[in-house]
Amino acid sequence: MTRYTARHLPALPGTAGWNAIIGDYSSADTPLTGDTTADFVVIGAGFAGLSAARRLQQLQPDARVVVLDACRLAESSAGRNSGFMIDLPHDLISEDYAGAGDDMAMTRLNRGAIAFAGAAVEEYGIARNFFDPAGKVNGAASEAAHAQNESYAQHLAHLGEGYEMLDAAAMQALTGSRHYLSGLYTPGTVMLQPAGYIRGLGAGLIRQGVQICENSPVVGFERQGSDWRVRTVQGSVTTPRVILTVNGHLESFGVAKGRLMQLFLFAVMTPELGADELARLGGQPRWGVTPSDPMGTTVRRIDTGQGGNRIITRTVSALRPGLNPAKDLPRAQRVMQQKFEDRFPQLAGMTMQYGWAGHLCLTLNGVAVARQVDDGVYSGCVQNGLGTARGTLTGICAAELACGVQSDITRHFAVEASPRRLPPQPFREIGANAVIRYKEWKARND
Ligand SMILES: Cc1cc2nc3c(=O)[nH]c(=O)nc-3n(C[C@H](O)[C@H](O)[C@H](O)COP(=O)(O)OP(=O)(O)OC[C@H]3O[C@@H](n4cnc5c(N)ncnc54)[C@H](O)[C@@H]3O)c2cc1C
């Protein structure tokens, strides 16, 4: 009998700050208990899982869809990221512009994902402040980073994409920080309050009849005749089709073993800033700055519509194939405190209210795992750093495959290569973390 067993369950240290600052909510649905049946079971209720459920709902409105998550909505990485839903590829790679076709194809797909999310915001009445199409700035704090921004801007011009270069004074007027030499503004990114968006998506799906069971870790699923029996700690669902949208925990179920880079990222969030602190800070009430060097520091300023006047700082990463980054959080918090003070000396000494780790999954060759993995089992996992837009796409892809539907999204993932095999342990972990530390050191000012 074919059986998939979850060898690890999600365990993320620290408080998911984005979720904490918008208050408690009545449970989406109680944990799964007893035995039931469904037309589709979606495992994982992050960006990918909830997008899969919405796409299933669109394609087969009468189908019974059950979504199971080990945590509460927005407590996992979906509520632990920086909330940039980015339309452009992170890295416009092709030096000679030969890759312009690929860049534009990926950009079109990302924009499709943003439109899909935007339609859900409309339909489900999700607060506009949780989905703000404000664009973002790539900040440069060194000459090398500034040069990178200029080359990126050249490529954008070649693609006919809009952008604006900001000088140091404009960056200070925006952020209140003298840290940046320049910035590259691009308009297509949506700034999410990620927990607000995810909770809103969950609530809308429930109203449409989707059953979402929180605190329902799936311990495994096995063949039962032509169906699968999906087991949680307290119950089971028998279904012909299973959708795995569990991020890097795909490997916990034995799929793509030895091929997924289990990366953990960290972030800290200030307490609500008082009037005096806001006066010292200066700048605009709402903005987001990503680093020109991807190993640098992301900073966001949010306001009362998004959970209070606060600053969120994200940097430091660690590869943990054992899926537990708890030991890395204290060092990460110290580093992030320093990065915060480098940018905002006027707020030096401020104690952060929240600090957390979250999970993202990469492959060596940058591909996703969005495909059928067994008869009636589909994966919508692995986002390679752009999990909000890409997660939406991989979720849609898995749902469409499960319904036998083809689209530009399924065709895009169908021709991707398989994930490349990683070096064996312990070399993988030691080698990758040494490279990460070196790259973080090189990007220390960004
Ligand atoms: C600090 C940080 C900053 C980031 N910033 C950004 C950003 O600005 N923009 C961006 O695009 N991406 C960002 N990311 C990445 C992004 O958060 C992830 O890529 C994204 O959450 C992936 O979506 P997902 O739905 O695939 O996975 P997840 O959001 O992780 O959802 C997977 C779900 O599966 C559940 N699960 C796992 N195993 C089981 C099981 N056995 N049973 C039941 N449920 C299970 C988990 O509880 C989880 O809810 C960031 C990540 C971090 C950590």
The ligand as an SDF file (V2000), in Angstrom:
LIG
                    3D

 53 58  0  0  0  0  0  0  0  0999 V2000
   11.0500   36.5680    7.3170 C   0  0  0  0  0  0  0  0  0  0  0  0
   10.4960   36.2220    5.9680 C   0  0  0  0  0  0  0  0  0  0  0  0
   10.2770   37.2160    5.0280 C   0  0  0  0  0  0  0  0  0  0  0  0
    9.7310   36.8920    3.7900 C   0  0  0  0  0  0  0  0  0  0  0  0
    9.3740   37.9020    2.9460 N   0  0  0  0  0  0  0  0  0  0  0  0
    8.7380   37.6310    1.7920 C   0  0  0  0  0  0  0  0  0  0  0  0
    8.2580   38.6880    0.9740 C   0  0  0  0  0  0  0  0  0  0  0  0
    8.3560   39.8700    1.3130 O   0  0  0  0  0  0  0  0  0  0  0  0
    7.6820   38.3550   -0.2040 N   0  0  0  0  0  0  0  0  0  0  0  0
    7.5200   37.0470   -0.5990 C   0  0  0  0  0  0  0  0  0  0  0  0
    6.9960   36.8070   -1.6840 O   0  0  0  0  0  0  0  0  0  0  0  0
    7.9250   36.0200    0.1910 N   0  0  0  0  0  0  0  0  0  0  0  0
    8.5180   36.2820    1.3740 C   0  0  0  0  0  0  0  0  0  0  0  0
    8.8850   35.2610    2.1990 N   0  0  0  0  0  0  0  0  0  0  0  0
    8.6150   33.8840    1.7860 C   0  0  0  0  0  0  0  0  0  0  0  0
    7.1470   33.4820    1.9930 C   0  0  0  0  0  0  0  0  0  0  0  0
    6.6850   33.7340    3.2890 O   0  0  0  0  0  0  0  0  0  0  0  0
    6.9700   31.9840    1.7360 C   0  0  0  0  0  0  0  0  0  0  0  0
    7.6240   31.6520    0.5490 O   0  0  0  0  0  0  0  0  0  0  0  0
    5.4770   31.6710    1.6310 C   0  0  0  0  0  0  0  0  0  0  0  0
    4.8970   31.7160    2.9130 O   0  0  0  0  0  0  0  0  0  0  0  0
    5.2770   30.3210    0.9870 C   0  0  0  0  0  0  0  0  0  0  0  0
    3.8980   30.0860    0.8660 O   0  0  0  0  0  0  0  0  0  0  0  0
    3.3360   28.6210    0.9910 P   0  0  0  0  0  0  0  0  0  0  0  0
    1.8740   28.7130    1.0000 O   0  0  0  0  0  0  0  0  0  0  0  0
    4.0080   27.7550    0.0000 O   0  0  0  0  0  0  0  0  0  0  0  0
    3.9000   28.1010    2.3820 O   0  0  0  0  0  0  0  0  0  0  0  0
    3.4580   28.4850    3.8720 P   0  0  0  0  0  0  0  0  0  0  0  0
    3.0150   29.8770    3.9180 O   0  0  0  0  0  0  0  0  0  0  0  0
    4.5970   28.0630    4.7350 O   0  0  0  0  0  0  0  0  0  0  0  0
    2.2290   27.5360    4.1060 O   0  0  0  0  0  0  0  0  0  0  0  0
    2.4080   26.1500    4.2340 C   0  0  0  0  0  0  0  0  0  0  0  0
    1.4460   25.6580    5.2990 C   0  0  0  0  0  0  0  0  0  0  0  0
    1.5660   24.2410    5.4010 O   0  0  0  0  0  0  0  0  0  0  0  0
    1.3300   23.8910    6.7390 C   0  0  0  0  0  0  0  0  0  0  0  0
    1.8550   22.5330    6.9690 N   0  0  0  0  0  0  0  0  0  0  0  0
    3.1080   22.0570    6.8150 C   0  0  0  0  0  0  0  0  0  0  0  0
    3.1500   20.7520    7.1410 N   0  0  0  0  0  0  0  0  0  0  0  0
    1.8950   20.3940    7.4860 C   0  0  0  0  0  0  0  0  0  0  0  0
    1.2910   19.1800    7.9090 C   0  0  0  0  0  0  0  0  0  0  0  0
    2.0010   18.0430    8.0430 N   0  0  0  0  0  0  0  0  0  0  0  0
   -0.0370   19.1750    8.1880 N   0  0  0  0  0  0  0  0  0  0  0  0
   -0.7850   20.3060    8.0370 C   0  0  0  0  0  0  0  0  0  0  0  0
   -0.2620   21.4820    7.6530 N   0  0  0  0  0  0  0  0  0  0  0  0
    1.0580   21.5220    7.3750 C   0  0  0  0  0  0  0  0  0  0  0  0
    2.0260   24.9670    7.5420 C   0  0  0  0  0  0  0  0  0  0  0  0
    1.5300   25.0730    8.8560 O   0  0  0  0  0  0  0  0  0  0  0  0
    1.7490   26.1950    6.6840 C   0  0  0  0  0  0  0  0  0  0  0  0
    0.6160   26.9150    7.1530 O   0  0  0  0  0  0  0  0  0  0  0  0
    9.4600   35.5420    3.4450 C   0  0  0  0  0  0  0  0  0  0  0  0
    9.6990   34.5360    4.3750 C   0  0  0  0  0  0  0  0  0  0  0  0
   10.2010   34.8690    5.6120 C   0  0  0  0  0  0  0  0  0  0  0  0
   10.4140   33.7690    6.5960 C   0  0  0  0  0  0  0  0  0  0  0  0
  1  2  1  0
  2  3  1  0
  2 52  2  0
  3  4  2  0
  4  5  1  0
  4 50  1  0
  5  6  2  0
  6  7  1  0
  6 13  1  0
  7  8  2  0
  7  9  1  0
  9 10  1  0
 10 11  2  0
 10 12  1  0
 12 13  2  0
 13 14  1  0
 14 15  1  0
 14 50  1  0
 15 16  1  0
 16 17  1  0
 16 18  1  0
 18 19  1  0
 18 20  1  0
 20 21  1  0
 20 22  1  0
 22 23  1  0
 23 24  1  0
 24 25  2  0
 24 26  1  0
 24 27  1  0
 27 28  1  0
 28 29  2  0
 28 30  1  0
 28 31  1  0
 31 32  1  0
 32 33  1  0
 33 34  1  0
 33 48  1  0
 34 35  1  0
 35 36  1  0
 35 46  1  0
 36 37  1  0
 36 45  1  0
 37 38  2  0
 38 39  1  0
 39 40  1  0
 39 45  2  0
 40 41  1  0
 40 42  2  0
 42 43  1  0
 43 44  2  0
 44 45  1  0
 46 47  1  0
 46 48  1  0
 48 49  1  0
 50 51  2  0
 51 52  1  0
 52 53  1  0
M  END
$$$$
